[in-house]
């Protein structure tokens, strides 16, 4: 990873986007936007792959943490006020509801054996069972309470 000064000389940050101050390749012009707004893909700098959010964090803070979390859960929102250092566990806690979720609620699934809604939460790679519920909204409330308790500001209730 290039140092903070090199990144500041190479990129301009404006309103959550990066723009090239140099021409790193023949097909890139000074002033071109860095990255692709429709995909979470790295850019290349001196043969090394680097993500826009990593560059933004490094420009502002001068170091690169092992994990950068997007506060709003949107990896396309690379505004500096949306980026924060996090442990991998905290970043996962802030993740959105999975696309294959069938209950409609994060942390809630149907348990066929008990024929009730089960509520679970994961903390530090350990899954904790929060209980069985006849009502899935009640199971979700149990998840929300646990998420706030265990994950604090990283709790994503969506």
Order of alpha helices (4+ residues) and beta strands (2+ residues): alpha-beta-beta-beta-beta-alpha-beta-beta-alpha-beta-beta-beta-alpha
